[in-house]
Amino acid sequence: MSNIVWHNHKVTRADRAANKHQKPCLLWFTGLSGSGKSTIANALDVALHQRGYHTFLLDGDNVRHGLCQDLGFSDHDRVENIRRIGEVSKLFTDAGLIVLSAFISPFTSDRRMVRRLFPAGEFIEVFMDTPLDTCEARDPKGLYEKARAGEIKHFTGIDSPYESPERPEVRIDTSVMDVDSCVESLITFLTNRELIK
């Protein structure tokens, strides 16, 4: 590592953000499988894009196809998966983007690790606080059924814990809120924080 030197760019992250008329941030969607992370993140991405903002969405399954395809689901690999996502998210915010990430990220320590990468106010934890029975009833990928049958081990919410955020910036329960309401609440939050106008 002694041969590796950090190079400062002449165009700063503030310059890039000013060019885009927005403030960079990371919205970190966390919650059980089926809680609505990808659905709401996608809908917010569309809404922000339609308003002219520069965004990028990182989805758990998509990232596993490329950047993290060498990782499994051991405790070590799960931590490394989140670490890589955090580092990539930081690069995107350095480019002035609003980043949306949709990962179960069940452990407080992992989410805290990513939060530490960002200046104060730029990491926005969005807790998809949808009850387990609702998530399991949806079971869009059939994963809960397989986990209950013992076909999938260490499945979050069944035989592996999910550590709920204690003080998320935003809390959403898709069992009582529709997609439009969720997006509107997030747009309002971003506006009130002056991340968008």
C-alpha positions in Angstrom: 0.0 0.0 0.0 3.0 2.3 0.4 3.2 2.7 -3.4 -0.4 3.9 -3.6 -1.0 7.6 -3.4 -4.3 9.4 -3.3 -4.7 11.9 -6.1 -6.8 15.0 -5.6 -9.0 16.0 -8.6 -9.0 19.5 -9.9 -12.8 19.3 -10.4 -14.1 18.9 -6.8 -17.3 17.0 -5.7 -18.7 20.5 -4.9 -18.1 21.6 -8.5 -19.8 18.5 -9.8 -22.8 18.9 -7.6 -23.2 22.6 -8.4 -23.1 21.7 -12.1 -26.1 19.4 -11.5 -28.0 21.9 -9.2 -28.3 19.3 -6.5 -26.5 18.1 -3.4 -25.1 14.6 -3.4 -26.3 12.0 -1.0 -26.9 8.3 -0.5 -30.4 7.0 0.3 -29.7 3.6 1.9 -32.9 1.5 1.7 -32.7 -1.4 4.3 -35.3 -3.9 5.3 -36.4 -7.5 4.9 -36.8 -9.3 1.6 -40.2 -8.2 0.2 -40.4 -5.0 2.3 -40.4 -2.8 -0.8 -36.8 -1.6 -1.0 -36.3 -2.1 -4.8 -39.9 -1.1 -5.7 -39.7 2.2 -3.8 -36.1 2.9 -4.7 -37.0 2.4 -8.4 -40.1 4.6 -8.1 -38.1 7.4 -6.4 -35.3 7.1 -9.0 -37.9 7.6 -11.8 -39.5 10.6 -9.9 -36.2 12.3 -9.4 -35.1 11.7 -13.0 -38.4 13.2 -14.3 -37.7 16.3 -12.2 -34.3 16.6 -13.8 -32.0 15.3 -11.0 -29.0 13.1 -11.6 -29.3 9.8 -9.8 -28.0 6.2 -9.9 -29.7 3.2 -8.4 -27.7 0.3 -7.0 -29.8 -2.9 -6.4 -28.7 -5.8 -4.4 -29.4 -8.5 -7.0 -27.9 -6.5 -9.8 -24.7 -5.8 -7.9 -24.3 -9.6 -7.2 -24.2 -10.2 -10.9 -21.1 -8.0 -11.4 -19.2 -6.2 -8.7 -19.8 -8.8 -6.1 -20.3 -12.0 -8.1 -17.3 -13.6 -6.3 -19.0 -13.3 -3.0 -21.3 -15.8 -1.3 -23.5 -15.3 1.8 -21.2 -16.1 4.6 -20.9 -13.5 7.4 -17.5 -12.4 6.0 -18.9 -12.1 2.4 -22.0 -10.2 3.5 -19.8 -7.6 5.2 -17.5 -7.4 2.1 -20.6 -7.0 -0.1 -21.8 -4.0 1.9 -18.3 -2.5 2.1 -18.0 -2.6 -1.7 -21.4 -1.0 -2.1 -20.5 1.7 0.3 -17.3 2.5 -1.5 -19.0 2.6 -4.9 -21.8 4.7 -3.5 -19.1 7.2 -2.2 -17.6 7.4 -5.7 -21.0 8.2 -7.2 -21.7 10.9 -4.6 -18.2 12.3 -5.3 -19.4 12.6 -8.9 -22.3 14.8 -7.6 -25.0 12.1 -7.9 -28.0 11.2 -5.7 -27.5 7.5 -5.1 -30.2 5.1 -4.1 -29.2 1.7 -2.8 -31.5 -1.3 -2.1 -29.9 -3.9 0.1 -31.2 -6.0 3.0 -28.1 -5.0 5.0 -29.4 -6.6 8.1 -26.6 -5.7 10.5 -26.3 -2.3 12.3 -22.5 -2.5 12.2 -22.4 -2.8 8.4 -24.8 0.1 7.9 -22.7 2.2 10.4 -19.6 1.3 8.4 -21.1 2.8 5.3 -22.4 5.8 7.1 -18.9 6.7 8.3 -17.8 7.0 4.7 -20.0 10.1 4.2 -20.0 13.6 5.4 -22.7 14.4 8.0 -26.2 14.6 6.4 -25.3 12.7 3.2 -26.1 9.2 4.4 -29.9 8.8 4.6 -31.0 5.5 6.2 -34.5 4.6 4.8 -35.9 1.8 7.0 -38.5 -0.2 5.1 -40.4 -1.1 8.3 -42.8 -3.5 6.7 -43.9 -6.4 9.0 -42.5 -9.8 8.4 -45.9 -11.4 7.8 -46.5 -8.9 5.0 -43.1 -9.5 3.4 -43.6 -13.3 3.7 -47.1 -13.0 2.2 -45.7 -11.2 -0.8 -42.7 -13.5 -1.2 -42.0 -12.2 -4.8 -39.0 -14.5 -5.3 -40.4 -17.5 -3.4 -37.5 -17.2 -0.9 -39.4 -17.3 2.3 -41.1 -20.5 1.2 -37.7 -22.1 0.5 -36.3 -20.8 3.8 -39.2 -22.2 5.7 -38.7 -25.5 3.9 -35.0 -25.5 4.9 -33.8 -25.1 1.3 -32.2 -21.8 2.1 -30.1 -21.4 5.2 -29.3 -18.2 7.0 -32.2 -16.3 5.5 -32.8 -12.9 7.0 -36.0 -12.8 9.1 -36.3 -16.6 9.3 -33.1 -18.2 10.7 -30.8 -15.1 10.5 -31.5 -11.9 12.4 -32.4 -8.5 11.0 -31.3 -5.6 13.3 -33.8 -2.8 12.8 -32.3 0.7 12.6 -32.9 2.6 15.9 -32.9 6.1 14.4 -33.3 6.0 10.7 -33.7 9.3 8.9 -36.9 7.9 7.2 -39.2 5.1 8.2 -41.6 3.5 5.6 -44.2 0.7 6.0 -45.4 -0.4 2.6 -48.2 -2.5 4.3 -50.0 0.8 5.0 -48.5 3.2 2.3 -48.8 2.9 -1.4 -45.9 3.6 -3.8 -46.9 7.1 -4.6 -47.2 8.0 -0.9 -43.8 6.5 -0.2 -42.2 8.5 -3.0 -43.9 11.7 -2.0 -42.7 11.3 1.6 -39.1 10.8 0.4 -39.3 13.8 -2.0 -40.6 15.9 0.9 -37.7 14.7 3.1 -35.1 15.5 0.4 -36.6 19.0 -0.2 -36.8 19.8 3.5 -33.1 18.8 3.8 -32.4 21.1 0.9 -30.8 18.2 -1.1 -33.1 19.0 -3.9 -35.3 22.1 -4.7 
